[in-house]
């Protein structure tokens, strides 16, 4: 009985971590979308105004940083998926 309770507790803790990861992923995706959209807008405006060479490198740097952060978010999603699988296995075992 003690093993079953600890298995249930562990499953609950893993599920709580999974929920927190979902929140973090959501909280990161929103600002990344804003940054990405604004980079595109600034690029279009700079092209239209002919100042593109002056802002091209910084915009590329920001775009690279956004891509790196998106990669981190993707890894968070992979961890979330693993936690969901572990939680299901623990619940099945319990």
Residue frames as a rotation matrix with the C-alpha (Angstrom) as fourth column:
UNK 1
0.564 0.826 0.000 0.00
0.826 -0.564 0.000 0.00
0.000 0.000 -1.000 0.00
UNK 2
0.399 -0.507 -0.764 2.87
0.177 -0.775 0.606 2.36
-0.900 -0.377 -0.220 0.80
UNK 3
-0.666 -0.666 0.336 4.43
0.418 0.041 0.908 1.73
-0.618 0.745 0.251 -2.63
UNK 4
-0.132 0.708 0.693 1.12
0.973 -0.040 0.227 2.53
0.189 0.705 -0.684 -4.31
UNK 5
0.772 0.408 -0.488 0.77
0.537 -0.829 0.155 5.80
-0.341 -0.381 -0.859 -2.42
UNK 6
0.012 -0.845 -0.534 4.31
0.044 -0.533 0.845 6.86
-0.999 -0.034 0.030 -3.23
UNK 7
-0.664 -0.167 0.729 3.75
0.692 0.232 0.683 5.92
-0.283 0.958 -0.039 -6.89
UNK 8
0.349 0.871 0.346 0.60
0.919 -0.390 0.054 8.04
0.182 0.299 -0.937 -6.94
UNK 9
0.654 -0.179 -0.735 2.43
0.278 -0.847 0.454 10.91
-0.704 -0.501 -0.504 -5.23
UNK 10
-0.451 -0.893 -0.002 5.26
0.243 -0.125 0.962 10.69
-0.859 0.433 0.273 -7.75
UNK 11
-0.397 0.399 0.827 2.79
0.916 0.119 0.382 10.63
0.054 0.909 -0.413 -10.63
UNK 12
0.695 0.700 -0.168 1.10
0.716 -0.695 0.065 13.73
-0.072 -0.165 -0.984 -9.21
UNK 13
0.320 -0.675 -0.665 4.42
0.106 -0.672 0.733 15.54
-0.941 -0.305 -0.144 -8.84
UNK 14
-0.675 -0.560 0.481 5.45
0.499 0.133 0.856 14.67
-0.543 0.818 0.190 -12.40
UNK 15
0.034 0.781 0.623 2.11
0.979 -0.152 0.137 15.92
0.202 0.605 -0.770 -13.66
UNK 16
0.771 0.212 -0.600 2.54
0.428 -0.871 0.243 19.18
-0.471 -0.444 -0.762 -11.74
UNK 17
-0.240 -0.923 -0.301 5.98
0.118 -0.336 0.934 19.63
-0.964 0.188 0.190 -13.32
UNK 18
-0.569 0.091 0.817 4.47
0.808 0.247 0.535 18.94
-0.153 0.965 -0.214 -16.74
UNK 19
0.548 0.832 0.092 1.85
0.836 -0.548 -0.022 21.63
0.032 0.089 -0.996 -16.15
UNK 20
0.518 -0.437 -0.735 4.55
0.127 -0.811 0.572 24.13
-0.846 -0.390 -0.365 -15.14
UNK 21
-0.603 -0.745 0.286 6.52
0.360 0.065 0.930 23.32
-0.712 0.664 0.229 -18.28
UNK 22
-0.110 0.663 0.740 3.39
0.988 -0.008 0.154 23.98
0.108 0.748 -0.654 -20.34
UNK 23
0.810 0.417 -0.411 3.01
0.502 -0.856 0.120 27.37
-0.302 -0.304 -0.904 -18.68
UNK 24
0.040 -0.889 -0.456 6.67
0.049 -0.454 0.890 28.24
-0.998 -0.057 0.025 -19.27
UNK 25
-0.613 -0.230 0.756 6.38
0.700 0.287 0.654 27.18
-0.367 0.930 -0.015 -22.91
UNK 26
0.353 0.833 0.426 3.31
0.920 -0.392 0.005 29.36
0.172 0.390 -0.905 -23.35
UNK 27
0.783 -0.067 -0.618 4.93
0.263 -0.866 0.426 32.30
-0.564 -0.496 -0.660 -21.55
UNK 28
-0.302 -0.945 -0.123 8.00
0.143 -0.172 0.975 32.06
-0.942 0.277 0.187 -23.80
UNK 29
-0.415 0.154 0.897 6.14
0.887 0.289 0.361 31.61
-0.204 0.945 -0.257 -27.08
UNK 30
0.656 0.754 -0.019 4.10
0.733 -0.644 -0.221 34.80
-0.179 0.131 -0.975 -26.74
UNK 31
0.562 -0.477 -0.676 7.06
-0.213 -0.873 0.439 37.21
-0.799 -0.103 -0.592 -26.44
UNK 32
-0.504 -0.756 0.418 8.98
0.232 0.347 0.909 35.26
-0.832 0.555 0.000 -29.08
UNK 33
-0.004 0.598 0.802 6.09
0.991 0.110 -0.077 35.75
-0.134 0.794 -0.593 -31.51
UNK 34
0.878 0.304 -0.369 6.03
0.305 -0.951 -0.057 39.48
-0.368 -0.062 -0.928 -30.73
UNK 35
0.106 -0.931 -0.349 9.79
-0.225 -0.364 0.904 39.79
-0.969 -0.017 -0.248 -31.21
UNK 36
-0.538 -0.313 0.782 9.72
0.571 0.547 0.612 37.81
-0.620 0.776 -0.116 -34.43
UNK 37
0.365 0.784 0.501 6.81
0.926 -0.250 -0.284 39.83
-0.097 0.568 -0.818 -35.81
UNK 38
0.842 -0.081 -0.534 8.48
0.023 -0.982 0.186 43.12
-0.539 -0.169 -0.825 -34.94
UNK 39
-0.270 -0.960 0.069 11.74
0.030 0.063 0.998 42.03
-0.962 0.272 0.012 -36.56
UNK 40
-0.333 0.220 0.917 9.82
0.904 0.349 0.245 41.31
-0.266 0.911 -0.315 -39.76
UNK 41
0.749 0.663 0.008 8.09
0.650 -0.732 -0.203 44.70
-0.128 0.157 -0.979 -39.55
UNK 42
0.505 -0.642 -0.577 11.34
-0.172 -0.730 0.661 46.58
-0.846 -0.235 -0.480 -38.95
UNK 43
-0.488 -0.693 0.531 12.96
0.368 0.389 0.845 44.70
-0.792 0.607 0.065 -41.83
UNK 44
0.046 0.600 0.799 10.11
0.998 0.009 -0.064 45.60
-0.045 0.800 -0.598 -44.18
UNK 45
0.907 0.296 -0.298 10.17
0.319 -0.947 0.029 49.24
-0.274 -0.122 -0.954 -43.07
UNK 46
0.163 -0.926 -0.341 13.94
-0.137 -0.364 0.921 49.48
-0.977 -0.104 -0.186 -43.40
UNK 47
-0.472 -0.260 0.843 13.76
0.728 0.425 0.538 47.98
-0.498 0.867 -0.011 -46.89
UNK 48
0.430 0.754 0.498 11.06
0.901 -0.398 -0.175 50.48
0.066 0.523 -0.850 -47.86
UNK 49
0.946 -0.066 -0.316 13.04
0.031 -0.955 0.295 53.41
-0.321 -0.289 -0.902 -46.45
UNK 50
0.716 -0.698 -0.021 16.34
0.007 0.037 -0.999 52.28
0.698 0.715 0.032 -47.89
UNK 51
0.249 -0.640 0.727 18.11
-0.942 -0.333 0.030 51.90
0.223 -0.692 -0.686 -44.56
UNK 52
0.933 0.265 -0.244 18.35
-0.239 0.962 0.128 48.13
0.269 -0.061 0.961 -44.84
UNK 53
0.219 -0.911 -0.350 22.17
0.237 0.397 -0.886 47.88
0.946 0.111 0.303 -44.70
UNK 54
-0.398 -0.386 0.833 22.21
-0.593 -0.584 -0.554 49.75
0.700 -0.714 0.003 -41.39
UNK 55
0.021 0.518 0.855 19.84
-0.980 0.182 -0.086 47.35
-0.200 -0.836 0.511 -39.63
UNK 56
0.451 0.202 -0.869 20.45
-0.604 0.786 -0.131 44.10
0.657 0.584 0.477 -41.48
UNK 57
-0.448 -0.730 -0.516 23.09
-0.074 0.606 -0.792 42.66
0.891 -0.317 -0.325 -39.13
UNK 58
-0.847 0.152 0.510 21.27
-0.528 -0.123 -0.840 43.52
-0.065 -0.981 0.184 -35.87
UNK 59
0.204 0.977 -0.061 18.01
-0.973 0.195 -0.126 42.11
-0.112 0.085 0.990 -37.23
UNK 60
0.250 -0.207 -0.946 19.79
-0.388 0.873 -0.294 38.93
0.887 0.441 0.138 -38.27
UNK 61
-0.807 -0.591 0.013 21.25
-0.200 0.253 -0.946 38.67
0.556 -0.766 -0.323 -34.74
UNK 62
-0.472 0.723 0.505 17.80
-0.813 -0.136 -0.566 39.04
-0.341 -0.677 0.652 -33.19
UNK 63
0.450 0.650 -0.612 16.41
-0.846 0.530 -0.059 36.47
0.286 0.545 0.789 -35.61
UNK 64
-0.206 -0.626 -0.752 19.17
-0.196 0.779 -0.595 34.03
0.959 0.025 -0.283 -34.66
UNK 65
-0.917 -0.123 0.379 18.48
-0.381 -0.008 -0.925 34.58
0.117 -0.992 -0.039 -30.97
UNK 66
0.000 0.990 0.139 14.76
-0.969 0.034 -0.243 33.94
-0.246 -0.135 0.960 -31.51
UNK 67
0.396 0.105 -0.912 15.55
-0.568 0.808 -0.154 30.70
0.721 0.579 0.380 -33.34
UNK 68
-0.655 -0.692 -0.304 17.79
-0.134 0.502 -0.855 29.59
0.744 -0.519 -0.421 -30.47
UNK 69
-0.733 0.450 0.510 15.06
-0.628 -0.159 -0.761 30.32
-0.261 -0.879 0.400 -27.94
UNK 70
0.321 0.870 -0.374 12.53
-0.944 0.327 -0.051 28.46
0.078 0.370 0.926 -30.07
UNK 71
-0.057 -0.450 -0.891 14.90
-0.292 0.861 -0.416 25.47
0.955 0.237 -0.181 -29.98
UNK 72
-0.948 -0.264 0.180 14.91
-0.225 0.150 -0.963 25.64
0.227 -0.953 -0.202 -26.18
UNK 73
-0.232 0.945 0.229 11.11
-0.907 -0.125 -0.401 25.75
-0.351 -0.301 0.887 -26.17
UNK 74
0.339 0.309 -0.888 11.05
-0.708 0.705 -0.025 22.68
0.619 0.638 0.458 -28.43
UNK 75
-0.578 -0.611 -0.542 13.26
-0.056 0.692 -0.720 20.86
0.814 -0.385 -0.434 -25.91
UNK 76
-0.790 0.392 0.471 10.88
-0.571 -0.190 -0.799 21.87
-0.224 -0.900 0.374 -23.13
UNK 77
0.229 0.924 -0.305 8.05
-0.973 0.219 -0.067 20.31
0.004 0.312 0.950 -25.13
UNK 78
0.016 -0.304 -0.953 10.06
-0.338 0.895 -0.291 17.10
0.941 0.327 -0.088 -25.47
UNK 79
-0.935 -0.353 0.021 10.61
-0.111 0.238 -0.965 17.01
0.336 -0.905 -0.262 -21.70
UNK 80
-0.397 0.873 0.283 6.90
-0.863 -0.251 -0.439 17.65
-0.313 -0.418 0.853 -21.16
UNK 81
0.351 0.513 -0.783 6.11
-0.785 0.617 0.051 14.68
0.510 0.597 0.619 -23.40
UNK 82
-0.437 -0.593 -0.677 8.50
-0.056 0.769 -0.637 12.45
0.898 -0.240 -0.369 -21.47
UNK 83
-0.921 0.133 0.366 6.90
-0.384 -0.152 -0.911 13.52
-0.066 -0.979 0.191 -18.21
UNK 84
0.042 0.993 -0.111 3.46
-0.996 0.034 -0.078 12.68
-0.074 0.114 0.991 -19.57
UNK 85
0.214 -0.035 -0.976 4.70
-0.424 0.897 -0.125 9.21
0.880 0.441 0.177 -20.55
UNK 86
-0.786 -0.566 -0.248 6.28
0.003 0.398 -0.917 8.63
0.618 -0.722 -0.311 -17.14
UNK 87
-0.647 0.625 0.437 3.13
-0.729 -0.337 -0.596 9.79
-0.225 -0.704 0.673 -15.39
UNK 88
0.334 0.803 -0.494 1.01
-0.899 0.429 0.088 7.40
0.282 0.415 0.865 -17.45
UNK 89
-0.107 -0.451 -0.886 3.39
-0.138 0.889 -0.436 4.51
0.985 0.075 -0.157 -16.74
UNK 90
-0.954 -0.252 0.162 3.30
-0.172 0.020 -0.985 5.23
0.245 -0.968 -0.062 -13.01
UNK 91
-0.288 0.928 0.238 -0.49
-0.924 -0.204 -0.324 5.42
-0.252 -0.313 0.916 -13.02
UNK 92
0.377 0.377 -0.846 -0.71
-0.665 0.746 0.036 2.13
0.644 0.549 0.532 -14.93
UNK 93
-0.454 -0.662 -0.597 1.71
0.000 0.670 -0.743 0.52
0.891 -0.337 -0.304 -12.47
UNK 94
-0.907 0.101 0.408 -0.24
-0.420 -0.278 -0.864 1.81
0.026 -0.955 0.294 -9.50
